Amino acid sequence: MKILYIVYQILVSPILLVLTILTAITTIVGCWLGNGHVWGYYPGKIWSRLFCYVLLLPVKVTRNPKIQKHTSYVFVANHQGAFDIFLIYGFLNRNFKWMMKKSLRKNPFIGKACESAGQIFVDKSGPKKIMATIEHARHTLKDGMSLVVFPEGSRSFTGHMADFKKGAFMLADELQLPVVPLTISGSFNILPRTGKYLCWHPLSLTIHDPIYPTCQGPENLKHLAESSYQVIEASLPDEYKGKVMNPDQ
């Protein structure tokens, strides 16, 4: 079965490459011509779903009726692997912007498409750059637009969660926005960080209850971060529970 799936993914890889290039071009041109909130979201959503469908990956989403349509949220998720992107982009069913590493801007096609779509690149090269990133996020989180962040900062090497960085929670605290934890499972099984070929495995996305600010300042920051971590970890399979430090954290 594993060998057959490797052969299959090699056969469909040209299709996935063409889909990726077309999505990037559509996003760039669409954002240039029209509404960035529309063209910056829907092409990526369709691309992500097609990626999962073409690769025959079953997806289960546990939705939450407490998520309100016109409210801005800071969504935070564990980062098991590359397929976290496809799972959230394709199946969260929420218009949002990514907060991503500055280095991703250098990726051909994808980097330019993300820039055109108004995704938020984190620049940690100095205090002024960090403040500019926060200001960009502040202007983005309006009229129901949300933000998705991987607070671990990088993909897991083991499938376990590592420590959360403070950036997403500092932003939620400053703007007094609710944080919504997302638990991702299955992505590490499909493609570990050090893996070369995909393995077939179901994907699941659990959308948890919003965590609302209790005050403003260090106490609230700690509340948002710790509560999010606990909720996300509690929904992971037992084999991935427990904190494991990533080498690049």
C-alpha positions in Angstrom: 0.0 0.0 0.0 2.8 2.4 0.9 4.7 1.8 -2.3 1.5 2.2 -4.4 0.8 5.5 -2.7 4.4 6.7 -3.4 3.9 5.8 -7.1 0.5 7.6 -7.1 1.9 10.8 -5.6 4.7 10.8 -8.2 2.2 10.4 -11.0 0.0 13.3 -9.7 2.8 15.6 -8.8 2.7 17.5 -12.2 -1.0 18.1 -11.6 -0.3 19.6 -8.1 2.5 21.7 -9.5 0.2 23.2 -12.2 -2.5 23.8 -9.6 0.0 25.6 -7.4 1.3 27.9 -10.2 -2.2 28.6 -11.4 -3.4 29.5 -7.9 -0.4 31.8 -7.4 -1.0 33.6 -10.7 -4.8 33.9 -10.0 -4.1 35.3 -6.6 -1.5 37.9 -7.8 -3.6 39.0 -10.8 -6.9 39.0 -8.9 -5.5 41.1 -6.0 -4.0 43.5 -8.5 -7.3 43.9 -10.3 -9.8 43.7 -7.5 -10.7 42.9 -3.9 -7.7 41.5 -2.0 -9.9 39.9 0.7 -11.7 37.8 -2.0 -8.8 37.0 -4.3 -6.4 36.6 -1.4 -8.5 33.9 0.2 -10.7 31.9 -2.2 -8.0 30.7 -4.7 -5.9 29.4 -1.8 -8.9 27.7 -0.2 -9.8 25.9 -3.5 -6.2 25.0 -4.1 -5.8 23.5 -0.6 -9.0 21.4 -0.9 -7.9 20.2 -4.3 -4.5 19.2 -2.9 -6.1 17.0 -0.3 -8.7 15.6 -2.7 -6.1 14.7 -5.4 -3.9 13.1 -2.8 -6.9 11.1 -1.6 -6.6 12.4 2.0 -9.8 12.2 4.1 -10.5 15.3 6.2 -12.6 15.5 9.3 -13.5 18.9 10.7 -15.1 19.4 14.1 -16.8 22.8 13.8 -17.8 25.1 16.6 -21.2 26.9 16.6 -19.7 29.5 19.1 -17.6 31.0 16.3 -19.4 34.1 15.2 -19.4 35.1 11.6 -18.6 38.8 11.8 -16.1 38.7 14.8 -12.3 38.9 14.3 -10.4 36.1 16.0 -6.8 35.1 16.4 -6.7 31.4 15.5 -3.7 29.5 17.0 -2.8 25.9 16.0 -0.2 23.3 16.7 2.2 22.9 13.8 2.7 19.2 13.0 3.7 19.5 9.3 3.4 21.0 5.9 -0.2 19.8 5.5 -1.4 22.0 8.3 -1.5 24.8 5.7 -3.8 22.8 3.4 -6.0 21.8 6.3 -6.6 25.2 7.7 -6.7 27.1 4.4 -9.1 24.6 2.8 -11.4 23.7 5.7 -11.5 26.4 8.3 -14.2 28.1 6.3 -13.1 31.5 7.5 -11.6 34.4 5.7 -8.3 35.2 7.4 -4.7 36.3 6.9 -1.7 34.2 7.8 1.1 35.4 10.0 4.2 33.8 8.5 8.0 33.9 8.5 9.6 36.7 6.5 11.8 34.1 4.7 8.7 32.6 3.0 8.4 35.8 0.9 11.4 34.5 -1.1 9.6 31.5 -2.4 8.9 31.7 -6.1 5.3 32.3 -7.0 4.0 31.5 -3.5 5.9 34.3 -1.8 4.6 36.9 -4.3 1.1 35.5 -4.1 1.2 35.8 -0.3 2.5 39.3 -0.5 -0.3 40.3 -3.0 -2.9 38.7 -0.7 -1.9 40.8 2.2 -0.5 38.0 4.4 1.5 39.3 7.3 5.3 38.6 7.2 7.0 38.6 10.6 10.2 40.6 10.5 12.2 40.2 13.7 15.3 42.1 12.5 14.7 44.9 15.0 12.2 46.6 17.3 11.0 48.9 14.6 10.3 46.0 12.2 8.5 44.1 14.9 6.3 47.2 15.7 5.6 47.5 11.9 4.4 43.9 11.9 2.1 44.5 14.8 0.7 47.6 13.2 0.1 45.7 9.9 -1.8 43.1 11.9 -3.8 45.8 13.7 -5.0 47.3 10.4 -5.8 43.8 9.1 -8.0 42.6 12.0 -11.1 44.6 11.1 -14.6 43.9 10.0 -14.5 40.2 10.9 -11.1 39.5 9.3 -9.1 37.0 11.4 -5.6 35.9 11.7 -4.0 32.4 11.8 -0.8 31.8 13.7 1.4 28.8 14.5 2.7 30.0 17.9 5.4 27.3 18.0 7.1 29.2 15.2 8.1 26.1 13.2 7.0 22.6 12.3 7.5 19.8 14.9 10.2 17.3 14.5 8.3 14.7 16.5 4.6 15.5 16.2 4.5 16.7 19.8 3.9 20.3 20.7 6.7 22.7 21.7 6.6 25.9 23.7 4.4 28.7 22.4 6.0 32.0 21.4 4.2 35.1 22.7 3.6 37.1 19.5 0.0 36.0 18.7 -1.1 36.3 22.3 0.5 39.8 22.6 -1.5 40.9 19.6 -4.7 39.4 20.9 -4.1 41.1 24.3 -3.3 44.5 22.8 -6.4 44.4 20.5 -8.5 42.6 23.1 -9.5 39.9 20.7 -10.6 36.3 21.5 -8.2 33.5 20.7 -9.5 30.3 19.1 -7.4 27.2 19.5 -7.2 24.7 16.6 -6.0 21.1 17.1 -4.4 19.6 14.0 -3.9 15.8 13.8 -2.6 13.6 11.1 -0.3 16.1 9.3 2.8 14.7 10.9 1.9 11.2 9.9 1.5 12.3 6.3 4.8 14.1 6.0 7.2 14.4 9.0 9.5 17.4 8.8 12.4 15.2 7.8 10.3 13.0 5.4 10.7 12.8 1.6 7.5 11.0 0.6 3.9 11.3 1.7 2.2 8.6 3.6 -1.6 8.2 3.4 -3.3 9.2 6.6 -6.5 11.0 7.6 -6.4 14.6 8.6 -8.5 16.2 11.4 -9.1 19.8 12.4 -10.8 20.6 15.7 -12.1 24.1 16.2 -12.4 24.9 19.9 -14.3 27.4 21.9 -13.0 31.0 21.8 -10.9 32.1 24.8 -11.8 35.7 25.7 -9.6 38.2 27.3 -10.0 38.5 31.1 -8.1 41.8 31.4 -5.2 43.4 29.6 -1.5 42.9 30.4 0.8 40.1 31.5 -1.9 38.2 33.4 -4.2 38.0 30.3 -1.2 37.1 28.1 -0.4 34.2 30.3 -4.1 33.2 30.5 -4.5 33.2 26.7 -1.3 31.3 26.0 -1.6 28.6 28.7 -5.3 28.0 28.1 -4.7 27.6 24.3 -1.9 25.2 24.8 -3.9 23.0 27.2 -6.9 22.9 25.0 -5.0 22.1 21.8 -2.9 19.3 23.5 -6.0 17.7 25.1 -7.4 16.9 21.7 -4.2 15.3 20.3 -3.9 11.5 20.1 -2.1 10.1 23.2 1.0 9.4 21.2 1.6 13.1 20.6 0.7 14.5 24.0 3.5 15.9 26.2 5.9 18.7 25.4 9.0 18.1 23.3 11.4 20.9 22.4 12.2 21.5 18.8 15.9 21.8 17.9 15.3 25.1 16.1 13.2 26.8 18.8 
